[in-house]
Amino acid sequence: MNIEKMYELVQTAKQQRQFTATWEYFCDEFGWVNDPYSEDGFRYNLLLDTKGFLKRKKVIGTIELIPYNPTNPNSTVEGRFAFSNFPEIDRYQDRTWEIDKLCIHQDYQRQGYFSTFSHILYEHAMNHHPKYYLALVEKKFYRMLRFTFGSCFEQKGDALIGPGTSLVPTCADVESLIKFYNTKMQIS
């Protein structure tokens, strides 16, 4: 499957409606807070490769990347965990991005679609040159990230315990992710 057809940058009203429908389904399903959509963020739809005469794009996942600003009242991470207390993050604040609204529809989990997010992050990194990605990641998902990407993802503090799940404050070193991605692409 051609990876370029597995995701799209949200640029049209239709793509935004598809993003919204997919993300807000998860918010409703799991009782998550739906943070505002960032005006300066980049949203991507994860697409299912459909076969047949009418190749319709089916959105099966989402991710939003937002420039990190610890004083932003709508920050998806800083309001819940003080990432700005870490000198390395504070030093590179202008090259740090938040990862938000990351999901894959449950019918498509554990089927290899997760790797598409690494392609999205790679494309974003090549275009915007971030130093770090910050996120609050569901505990099981964090374990999978560590298993898949190793030390590229680091837990920055104790998990935040919620009613249905625990969120792990996570920092991804983008330079390490790029090295991982390039090594993986050379192997495959």
N, C-alpha and C positions, 0 to 999 in steps of 0.2 A: 504494500500500500504506500502511495506517495505521501510523505509526511506533510508536504505543503498543503494538501487538501484536508488534513486532519484538524486544522484550526484556522480561525480567521480573527483578525483584529476587528473589533466592533467599530463600524464607521457609519452605519445607516440606522435610521429609526427602526427598521424591521429587525436588524441584528440586535439592537438594544432591547426590543420587545422579547426576542428569543432569549437573550441573556437574562432579562428580568424574570421571565416565566420559569426558567430553569433554576436560577438562584433562589427565588422566592418560594418555589416549591419546597426546597430544602429547609428554608427558614420555618415554613409552616409545619413541615413534617417533623422537625427535630426541636422546635421551640427556640430557634436561634434568633438573636437580635439582628434585624436587617439594618446595618449601618447605611448612612446616606451614600449615594453613588458620587464618587469624587469627580469634580469638574476637570481636574488636571490628571486624572488617572487614565490608564490604558486597560481596556477590557478585551478579553479574548473569549471566544466561544470554541469549545472542543467539539469537533464534528465527527459524526459516524459516517464512514465511507459506505454510501448506499450503492447498490448494484441496480442494473436495469436501464430501461429506456429513459425514464424520468428520474434523473439523478437529483433528488431533493436533498438538501442539507438538513440533517437532523442534529440538533444541539443536544449533546449528552453531558456537557460539563462546562464550567466557567472558571475564570481567574481574573482578578483585577489587581493591577500594580499601580501604586500610588506613591508619589514623592513623599518621603518621610519629613514630617515637621512636628516636633514634639509639642509645639504650642497650638497646633490645630485642634480645636475642640471636637472635631469629627474623626480624629486619628483612630484607626481601628486597633492600634496596639498600645500606644503610649498612655491612653486613658485607663488601661487595665494593668499595665506593667511598665515600670520606669526604665525603658531601654536607654534613655538619655543619661542615666547614671553611669553608664559604661564609657570610659574615656575613648576607647577605639570607635565607638558608635558616634559619640559626641564630636570627635575629631573629623569624621567623614560624614557628617550630617547631610551635606549637600550632595553626597553620592550614595545615599541610603534610600531604599524604597520599601514600602510595606506591601506584603502579599495579603490580599483579602479576597473574599468571595470565591474560594477555591472549592470546587466540588465535582464529583463524577456521579451521575445518576446510578443508583444502586443496581440497576439491571446491567450495567456495563463495568462494574467494579471487578477486579481480579481477572480482567481479560486482556491486559497489556496496554490499555489506553492511558494509564498513568504516565508512561514514558513520554507522551506527547507534551506534558508540562515541562519537561527538561528542554524540549525544542523551543517552546514558547519563551522560557527564561533565557535560553541562549540567544534567541533573536533579540529579545529586549536588552540583554546585556551588551550585545554588539552595537545596538543603536543608542544606548543611553549611558554606558560605562559605569554602572553602579559598583560600589565596593561591597555593600551588604544588602541582603534582603531580610526583613524582619517579619515575623508572623506569630500569631498565637495558634498553635496547631493541636488538634485533638490528639490525645495521648497515644492511641494505637497508630494513628497516622504518623506521628513523630517517630515511633519505633520503626515503621516501614521506611521513612526517609533515612534514618540512620543506617538501616540494613542496606538500602540501595545506594546511598551516596556517602556513607561513612562520616568522617569528620568534617565534611563540607557543611553539615548542619550541627549546630551546637545549642544545647539547652542553656539558657542564661539565668534561670532561677527556678524556684519551686513551681510545680504545676498549680494552676488556678483551678480550684475545685468548684464545679458547677452542679446544678441539679441532675443533669443527665450524663455529663462527661467532664473530663479534666482537660484543660488547655495548657500546653507547654509553651512558655516564652522561648522562641527559637530565632537564632541568627544564622543566616547562610552566608558563608564567605564566597563571594561571586568568583573571585580568581580561582579558587579551588574547584568550584562547579564547572568553570570553563575548561580547566585542565581535565577534569573527569569526563566531560562531554567530548572533548577532542580525542581523548584516549579511547573512549567507547566507540566513537565514529570511525576511528582508524581500524579497530578490531572488527567491526561489523561490515 
